[in-house]
Amino acid sequence: MAAFAEDAEWHPYLGQVGGGVRRGAREIEEMLREIDVDLDLTLEPEEFVDLDDCVLVPLRAGGTGKESGLSVDARWCQLWSLRDAQVIKVTAYPDQASALGAAQGDAG
């Protein structure tokens, strides 16, 4: 969590995983702990794409709901925005094209 700025934001995939947008390093850490309680989840980054002030990370998630036993197999992309070597925002997108479009929009 040391990599996160105190005012960081996390915009989860589908906006609902982990209870919606989390603001601040403490809320982000709380969300990640809650997800760990509910899911036996493995996240695998497929690559890291350097886009200057942000990093694009396509992810694959696999696992099982701890109570439901339902399996998870999903892919999405995250855009990690950085400032002064700290994470200031993580935003999820359904695919790489959407994430790249958002990154280009932020740059312009």
Stockholm file with secondary structure:
# STOCKHOLM 1.0

chainA/1-108         MAAFAEDAEWHPYLGQVGGGVRRGAREIEEMLREIDVDLDLTLEPEEFVDLDDCVLVPLRAGGTGKESGLSVDARWCQLWSLRDAQVIKVTAYPDQASALGAAQGDAG
#=GR chainA/1-108 SS CTTEEEEEEEECGGGTTTSSCEESHHHHHHHHHHHHHHEEEEEEECCCEECSSEEEEEEEEEEEETTTCCEEEEEEEEEEEEETTEEEEEEEESSHHHHHHHHHHHHC
#=GC SS_cons         CTTEEEEEEEECGGGTTTSSCEESHHHHHHHHHHHHHHEEEEEEECCCEECSSEEEEEEEEEEEETTTCCEEEEEEEEEEEEETTEEEEEEEESSHHHHHHHHHHHHC
//
